[in-house]
Amino acid sequence: MKKNMIVVLAMSLGMLTMGALTASAADTCGKCVDQQAIQKFTQETDTLASALKAKDIELREQYGFEGFDTQKVGKLETEIKELKEKINASAQKHGIPACSRG
């Protein structure tokens, strides 16, 4: 029980930290990119980013189990890779450099 609580707490802290880092990165580096392009990119990839976060949490949970399912882990890793590729393709389409991505 304690192990699960620690895993959930660590993931929650990670998500909060990523949110803060994303917001601060957009402020500092967002000046090199058209704000309208960033807005379009964000709107286009919002569902992809949410799915990516959910898959990442699910993968972390799998790694937290003592006897995790290697097929499920492999599937999750493949899905995460595909989501990241779609997000990167959208960023390139809108001309968003890596420093402005959330």
C-alpha positions, 0 to 999 in steps of 0.5 A: 500500500505504501509503495503504491502511495509513493508511486502515485505521489511521485507521479503527481509531483512529476506532472506538476513539475512538468506543468510548471516547466512547460509554462516557464519554457513557453514564456522564455523561449516563446519569443522566438516563435509566432504566438499564433503558431504556438496556439495552433500547435497547442490546440492541435496537439492537446489531445495527443499530449493528454494521451501521452501523459496518460500512457506515460503514467500507465507505463510508470505504473507497470514498472512499479509492479514486481511482475510486470507484463512485458508485452503490455510495457512494449505496447505502451512504449510503442504507443508513446513513441508514436504519440511523440512522433505525431507531436514532433511532426505537428511542431515541425509543421508549425515551425515550433522549435524544441525549446517552445514545445510543452 
